[in-house]
Amino acid sequence: MRARRCAIDGWPGDKGPTLARQVVEIVAPQLRVGGYVMNDNAEADFLEFVRDPDNGFVSITLPLKGGTELCLKVA
């Protein structure tokens, strides 16, 4: 069964990809079209992934907690 939603509350690391980026890369293939991911830290590498059209998301930053990203799986 494919997931419908995922909330990620990761944190930036000193080096390498953030936890949010690592998790979204794992979750994205399991997420149904129409499902969504939310991330309340909006880390730069997470945004890079979800805003890349090849990864199948549309994304918007909500004005919550200084930047909460809502990402909808469209492909």
C-alpha positions, 0 to 999 in steps of 0.5 A: 500500500502506498502512503498518502501523507508524511510529516518530516521534522528533521534537522540540519546536519553539519555535513551531508544531506539533512535528515529531511532530505534523506527521508523525502528521498526514501518516502517519495517513491512510496507516496501516492499521487495526491499525497503530501509531505510537510516539512517545518524546517524547509531546509535548502536541500529538502527544497531543492528535491521537492522543487525539482520537477523530475521528482514529481512534486509541487511545493509551497512555503506556508507562513508558519514557524518561519517556513513550513513547506507543503508538497503535493505529489503530482506525478 
